[in-house]
Amino acid sequence: MHTGYEPTPRTTPTRYRERAHYDRNTVHRILDEALVCHLGYLSAGRPVVLPTTHARLGETLYLHGSTGSGPLLAARQTPAGLPVCVTVTLVDGLVLARAAMHHSVNFRSVVVLGAARVVDDEAERLRALAGLLDHIAPGRAADCRAPNPRELAATGVLALDLAEVSAKVRTGGPVEDPEDCALPHWAGVVPLRVTAGAPVPAAGLDPATPVPGYLLGCRA
């Protein structure tokens, strides 16, 4: 397997090209860490962007949806696959500069372009649904009731091959004009990260039910 994705005109930034990354390790880590993605597609000629959950299994990105949702219905009507753009973004810090113009955000993002297909194969769909659960909390798929036929009939999954892909990353402090460095304004980075709090039991949960080990220290 090649270690990187081949850049294309659509995955080559027009600004800050030095921030672009195409190696699989960077792309996979961002996709695997992000909990929400945004799915963009055309609906009756109008651009639509929807938030949803995702899971990466190998070189395929699976997207959760309802069988009656717009993207699933549109994909069923497009035998060659629904043209989509999927993005994820992780915000790592607020970058404050002495000058308003040079404020920024430290981030890691991924853009995936391609044709999404509806997953009809039952075995693949079950693997994808398990992957979606484990993406939220590794080990969860084996620690809950499996979907019944009625639930499966209402749940759809889109699959998107990781072929036309790019990541973009900004790190470090503000980039400032030399003449601004003497200004009496604080400048620097405010780090940000997602952390999980202590698990809160559902109403009616048997008090004897232990907190699963895979939730202890989750996303700490």
C-alpha positions in Angstrom: 0.0 0.0 0.0 1.2 3.5 -0.8 2.0 5.6 2.2 0.1 8.7 0.9 -2.8 9.8 -1.2 -2.2 11.3 -4.6 -2.9 15.0 -4.6 -5.5 16.2 -7.2 -6.5 19.7 -8.3 -9.5 19.4 -6.0 -7.4 18.5 -3.0 -4.6 21.0 -3.5 -5.1 24.2 -1.4 -4.9 27.5 -3.1 -3.6 29.1 0.1 -1.1 27.8 2.7 -0.1 24.8 0.6 2.6 24.0 3.2 -0.2 23.0 5.6 -1.5 20.3 3.3 -0.8 16.6 4.2 -1.5 13.5 2.1 0.1 10.8 4.2 -2.3 8.1 5.4 -1.2 8.2 9.0 -2.1 11.9 9.4 -5.5 11.5 7.6 -6.4 8.3 9.5 -5.6 9.8 12.9 -7.8 12.9 12.3 -10.7 10.8 10.9 -10.4 8.4 13.9 -10.3 11.2 16.5 -13.1 13.3 15.1 -16.6 12.4 16.5 -18.7 14.3 13.9 -18.3 14.8 10.2 -20.1 17.0 7.7 -21.6 15.6 4.5 -22.0 17.9 1.6 -24.0 17.1 -1.6 -26.4 18.6 -4.1 -30.1 18.2 -3.5 -32.3 19.4 -6.4 -29.4 21.7 -7.5 -29.0 23.2 -4.0 -25.9 22.6 -1.8 -26.8 20.8 1.4 -24.3 20.1 4.3 -25.4 17.8 7.1 -23.7 16.7 10.3 -23.5 13.0 11.0 -21.3 10.3 12.6 -18.7 8.3 10.7 -16.3 5.4 11.1 -13.2 4.5 9.1 -12.6 0.9 8.4 -9.5 0.5 6.4 -9.7 2.7 3.4 -13.5 3.1 3.5 -15.3 5.8 5.4 -18.8 4.8 6.5 -21.5 7.5 7.2 -24.5 6.9 9.4 -28.0 7.9 8.2 -31.7 7.0 8.0 -33.0 5.1 5.0 -35.4 8.0 4.4 -32.8 10.8 4.7 -31.9 13.0 1.7 -28.4 11.7 1.1 -29.5 8.0 1.2 -32.5 8.7 -1.1 -30.2 10.7 -3.5 -27.6 8.0 -3.5 -30.2 5.3 -4.4 -31.1 7.4 -7.4 -27.5 7.7 -8.5 -26.2 4.3 -9.7 -22.7 5.6 -10.2 -22.6 6.9 -6.7 -23.6 10.2 -5.1 -20.9 13.0 -5.5 -20.1 14.1 -2.0 -17.7 16.1 0.0 -17.1 15.0 3.6 -15.1 17.1 6.1 -14.0 16.8 9.7 -12.3 19.4 11.8 -10.5 19.3 15.1 -9.8 22.6 16.8 -6.6 22.5 18.9 -6.2 26.1 20.0 -7.1 29.7 19.7 -4.3 31.8 18.2 -4.3 35.4 19.5 -2.1 38.0 17.8 -1.3 41.6 18.7 -3.0 42.6 15.4 -6.6 41.7 14.6 -5.6 40.5 11.1 -3.3 37.8 12.4 -5.6 36.0 14.7 -6.1 32.3 13.8 -7.0 28.9 15.0 -4.8 25.8 15.3 -6.7 22.9 13.7 -6.5 19.6 12.0 -8.9 18.9 9.2 -9.6 16.3 6.5 -11.5 16.7 3.2 -12.7 13.5 1.4 -14.2 13.8 -2.1 -15.8 11.0 -4.1 -18.9 9.1 -5.0 -20.8 7.6 -2.0 -22.7 4.3 -2.4 -25.5 2.9 -0.3 -24.3 -0.2 1.6 -26.8 -3.0 0.7 -24.7 -6.0 1.6 -25.9 -7.1 5.0 -22.6 -8.3 6.3 -20.9 -5.1 5.3 -23.7 -3.0 6.8 -23.4 -4.9 10.1 -19.7 -4.3 10.1 -20.2 -0.7 9.4 -22.8 -0.2 12.1 -20.5 -2.0 14.6 -17.7 0.3 13.5 -19.9 3.4 14.1 -20.5 2.3 17.6 -16.9 1.5 18.3 -15.8 4.8 16.9 -17.9 6.5 19.6 -16.6 4.2 22.4 -14.3 1.3 21.5 -15.8 -1.9 22.7 -19.4 -0.6 22.7 -20.6 -2.7 19.7 -20.2 -5.9 21.8 -21.7 -4.3 24.9 -25.2 -3.5 23.7 -28.2 -5.2 22.1 -27.8 -5.7 18.4 -30.3 -3.9 16.1 -33.4 -5.9 15.4 -34.9 -6.2 11.8 -37.1 -3.2 12.2 -34.2 -1.0 13.4 -32.0 -2.3 10.6 -34.7 -1.5 8.0 -34.7 2.2 9.2 -31.0 2.6 9.3 -28.9 3.4 6.3 -25.1 3.5 5.7 -23.2 5.3 3.0 -19.7 4.1 2.0 -17.0 6.4 0.6 -13.7 5.1 -0.6 -10.7 7.1 0.7 -9.1 8.0 -2.7 -9.3 11.7 -3.2 -8.3 12.9 0.2 -6.3 15.7 1.9 -5.5 16.9 5.4 -4.7 20.4 6.5 -3.0 21.3 9.7 -2.0 24.5 11.5 0.1 24.5 14.6 2.2 27.0 16.5 1.7 30.6 17.6 0.7 33.8 15.8 2.6 35.0 12.8 3.0 38.7 13.4 4.4 41.7 11.7 7.7 42.8 13.3 6.4 46.3 14.0 3.5 44.8 16.0 5.7 42.9 18.5 6.2 46.0 20.7 2.4 46.5 21.1 1.1 46.1 24.7 -1.4 43.4 23.8 -1.2 39.8 25.0 -0.4 37.3 22.2 -0.2 33.5 22.2 -2.2 30.3 22.0 -5.1 29.1 24.2 -5.0 25.3 23.9 -8.3 23.5 23.4 -9.2 19.8 23.6 -12.2 17.5 24.0 -12.3 15.7 27.3 -14.9 13.3 28.7 -16.5 13.8 32.1 -17.5 11.1 34.5 -20.2 8.7 33.0 -23.7 9.6 34.2 -26.0 6.6 34.5 -29.3 6.5 32.7 -32.5 6.8 34.7 -33.6 3.4 36.0 -30.2 1.7 35.5 -29.5 -1.0 38.0 -27.1 0.5 40.5 -25.2 -2.8 40.5 -24.3 -2.3 36.8 -20.7 -1.4 36.6 -19.3 1.3 34.4 -17.6 -0.4 31.5 -13.8 -0.3 31.5 -13.7 1.1 28.0 -15.5 4.3 29.3 -13.0 4.9 32.2 -10.6 7.5 31.0 -12.5 7.9 27.7 -11.0 10.7 25.7 -9.1 12.0 28.7 
